[in-house]
Amino acid sequence: MRAVDAETALARARAALAAAAQRLAAAGAAPEQLVRTIPARRALGVIPRRETFRRIGEAYLDGPAALAAEHAPLVLREVDGAATVLVRWMPSAADAALRPLDAYLAERLDLALGTVAAARAESEHP
Protein backbone atom coordinates (compact mmCIF):
# COMPACT_ATOMS: atom_id res chain seq x y z
CA MET A 1 0.00 0.00 0.00
CA ARG A 2 1.47 3.34 -1.01
CA ALA A 3 1.90 5.97 1.71
CA VAL A 4 0.26 8.66 -0.44
CA ASP A 5 -2.84 6.48 -0.95
CA ALA A 6 -2.98 5.75 2.78
CA GLU A 7 -2.80 9.44 3.71
CA THR A 8 -5.52 10.29 1.16
CA ALA A 9 -7.78 7.53 2.54
CA LEU A 10 -7.21 8.78 6.08
CA ALA A 11 -7.95 12.38 5.08
CA ARG A 12 -11.24 11.26 3.51
CA ALA A 13 -12.07 9.23 6.62
CA ARG A 14 -11.34 12.19 8.92
CA ALA A 15 -13.57 14.43 6.80
CA ALA A 16 -16.39 11.86 6.82
CA LEU A 17 -16.11 11.44 10.59
CA ALA A 18 -16.05 15.21 11.15
CA ALA A 19 -19.13 15.67 8.96
CA ALA A 20 -20.95 12.89 10.85
CA ALA A 21 -20.01 14.47 14.19
CA GLN A 22 -21.27 17.87 13.00
CA ARG A 23 -24.60 16.39 11.89
CA LEU A 24 -25.03 14.62 15.22
CA ALA A 25 -24.10 17.75 17.20
CA ALA A 26 -26.51 19.86 15.13
CA ALA A 27 -29.25 17.34 15.97
CA GLY A 28 -28.43 17.58 19.68
CA ALA A 29 -26.76 14.17 20.11
CA ALA A 30 -24.04 13.95 22.77
CA PRO A 31 -20.74 12.26 21.79
CA GLU A 32 -19.99 8.83 23.22
CA GLN A 33 -16.94 8.61 25.43
CA LEU A 34 -14.10 6.10 25.37
CA VAL A 35 -13.22 4.90 28.86
CA ARG A 36 -10.82 2.52 30.54
CA THR A 37 -12.12 0.30 33.33
CA ILE A 38 -10.26 0.69 36.62
CA PRO A 39 -10.80 -2.57 38.53
CA ALA A 40 -11.93 -2.73 42.15
CA ARG A 41 -8.98 -2.46 44.50
CA ARG A 42 -7.90 -1.50 47.98
CA ALA A 43 -6.39 1.95 48.57
CA LEU A 44 -3.53 1.97 51.04
CA GLY A 45 -4.02 -1.78 51.25
CA VAL A 46 -7.18 -1.58 53.39
CA ILE A 47 -9.75 0.88 52.02
CA PRO A 48 -12.01 -0.85 49.48
CA ARG A 49 -12.50 1.01 46.19
CA ARG A 50 -15.24 0.07 43.71
CA GLU A 51 -14.64 -0.47 40.03
CA THR A 52 -14.66 2.85 38.18
CA PHE A 53 -14.10 4.25 34.71
CA ARG A 54 -11.52 6.77 33.52
CA ARG A 55 -12.27 8.85 30.42
CA ILE A 56 -9.61 8.41 27.76
CA GLY A 57 -11.11 10.35 24.86
CA GLU A 58 -13.68 10.45 22.09
CA ALA A 59 -11.75 9.12 19.07
CA TYR A 60 -9.38 6.40 17.69
CA LEU A 61 -5.56 6.61 16.94
CA ASP A 62 -5.36 7.24 13.15
CA GLY A 63 -1.80 6.85 11.94
CA PRO A 64 -1.48 4.86 8.69
CA ALA A 65 0.87 2.24 10.17
CA ALA A 66 -1.33 1.73 13.23
CA LEU A 67 -4.53 1.38 11.20
CA ALA A 68 -2.92 -0.97 8.66
CA ALA A 69 -1.88 -3.33 11.48
CA GLU A 70 -5.11 -2.85 13.41
CA HIS A 71 -7.67 -5.50 14.32
CA ALA A 72 -9.99 -2.93 15.86
CA PRO A 73 -13.00 -0.85 14.78
CA LEU A 74 -11.16 1.25 12.17
CA VAL A 75 -8.66 -0.43 9.85
CA LEU A 76 -6.78 0.53 6.72
CA ARG A 77 -6.78 -2.06 3.95
CA GLU A 78 -6.23 -2.13 0.21
CA VAL A 79 -9.53 -2.54 -1.68
CA ASP A 80 -9.55 -2.72 -5.48
CA GLY A 81 -6.01 -1.36 -5.54
CA ALA A 82 -6.70 1.67 -3.33
CA ALA A 83 -6.09 2.30 0.37
CA THR A 84 -9.45 2.35 2.13
CA VAL A 85 -10.57 2.93 5.72
CA LEU A 86 -12.96 0.17 6.78
CA VAL A 87 -15.02 -0.51 9.91
CA ARG A 88 -15.02 -3.72 11.92
CA TRP A 89 -18.57 -3.31 13.23
CA MET A 90 -18.35 -6.35 15.51
CA PRO A 91 -15.17 -7.03 17.55
CA SER A 92 -15.01 -10.73 16.67
CA ALA A 93 -15.69 -10.20 12.95
CA ALA A 94 -13.12 -11.40 10.44
CA ASP A 95 -11.62 -9.09 7.82
CA ALA A 96 -14.14 -10.47 5.30
CA ALA A 97 -16.91 -8.68 7.27
CA LEU A 98 -15.27 -5.23 7.15
CA ARG A 99 -17.51 -2.45 5.78
CA PRO A 100 -16.50 0.77 4.03
CA LEU A 101 -16.51 3.68 6.46
CA ASP A 102 -18.83 5.84 4.32
CA ALA A 103 -21.55 3.17 4.15
CA TYR A 104 -21.23 2.39 7.85
CA LEU A 105 -21.46 6.08 8.83
CA ALA A 106 -24.51 6.65 6.63
CA GLU A 107 -26.34 3.74 8.26
CA ARG A 108 -25.37 4.71 11.80
CA LEU A 109 -26.26 8.39 11.22
CA ASP A 110 -29.71 7.42 9.98
CA LEU A 111 -30.26 5.35 13.12
CA ALA A 112 -28.84 7.94 15.53
CA LEU A 113 -30.65 10.90 13.99
CA GLY A 114 -33.90 8.94 14.00
CA THR A 115 -33.44 8.20 17.70
CA VAL A 116 -32.66 11.84 18.50
CA ALA A 117 -35.71 13.02 16.55
CA ALA A 118 -37.96 10.47 18.27
CA ALA A 119 -36.69 11.47 21.72
CA ARG A 120 -37.21 15.16 20.91
CA ALA A 121 -40.75 14.50 19.65
CA GLU A 122 -41.59 12.49 22.77
CA SER A 123 -40.28 15.21 25.09
CA GLU A 124 -42.28 17.87 23.26
CA HIS A 125 -45.53 15.85 23.34
CA PRO A 126 -45.70 13.84 26.56
N, C-alpha and C positions, 0 to 999 in steps of 0.2 A: 504494500500500500504506500503510495507516494505521500510525503509529508504535506505537500501543497493541497492535495485532495483531502487529506485528513483535516487540515485547518479550515478549509472551505466547508466541509461537512459540519464541523463543530461550530463555525460561525452561523450557519443556517439553523442548527439546533438551538443555539443560544437565542437567536432572533425569534424562533418559534416558541420557545419557552417564555421569553419576555412578553411576547404578544398574548400568550395564554394567561400569564399572570396578570397582565393589565386588564384583560377581559373579566377575569374573576374578581379583581379588585373593584372594577367599575360596577360589577353586579352586587358588591357587598360581601363577597366570600372572604373569609379569613384564611391566611396561608397555614398549611400544616407544618408542624415543627418536627425536626429530626432530633431524637433524644438518645442518650445512652443510659441504660439501666445501671443503677448503683445498687448492688446487692445489700441485703440486710447484713448488719455487722454490729460489733460492739465498739463504742468509742471509749478510749482509755482502758480498754479491756473489760469493762464492766457495765457500761451504760448501753442498753439495747437501742439500736437505730433501725427503723423500718426501711424496707426497700424504697428507693426514690428514683427520680429521673433527673438527668442533667441535660439541658438544652445544648445541642451542638451545632445547630444551624437550620437553614431552610433549603439547602441545595446539595448537589453532588459534586465531587472533584471531577474536572473536565479536561485534563491534559490528554493529548492524543495517545501517548504511550500507556497511560493508566486505563483509558477506555478500551484500547485495543486488547489489553490483557484481562479485562474485567469479566467477571461472571456475576454481574450485579444488575440493577435495573436499567442503567444506560450503558450500552456497549457500542464500540466502533468496529464495524466489519466491512469487508468489501462485498458489494452487491452489484452484479452486472458490470463489473469493472470499475466501480466508483466507490469511494469511501462513504459510508452511510452510518448515521447514528440510529440505533435500533433500541427498542424497549423490551426488556424481559419482564413481562407483566405478571408472572408468577415465579417466585424464587426458585422453585424446583424445575422449571421448564428448561428443556434443552435448547440449544441454539436454533434448531429447526422451528421453534415456536416464536422466535423473535419477530416483533412487528415494527414497521417503520414509525419513527417518532411522530411524523405529521399525522398519520392515520390514528395513532393511539391518542394524541392530544385532541384531535377533533372529536373522537368518541367520548373521551373523559370530560371535555368541556361541555358537550351537549348534556351529559348526565349531571354535572355539577351545576350548570346554569339552570337546568330544569328544577333541581332540588332547591336552589336559592330562590327561584321565582315562586315555587310552591310554598316555601316557608314564609316568604313575604306576603303572599296572598292570604295565607292562613292567619297571620298576625294582624292583617288589616281587617279581616272579616271573621271574628271569632264565632 
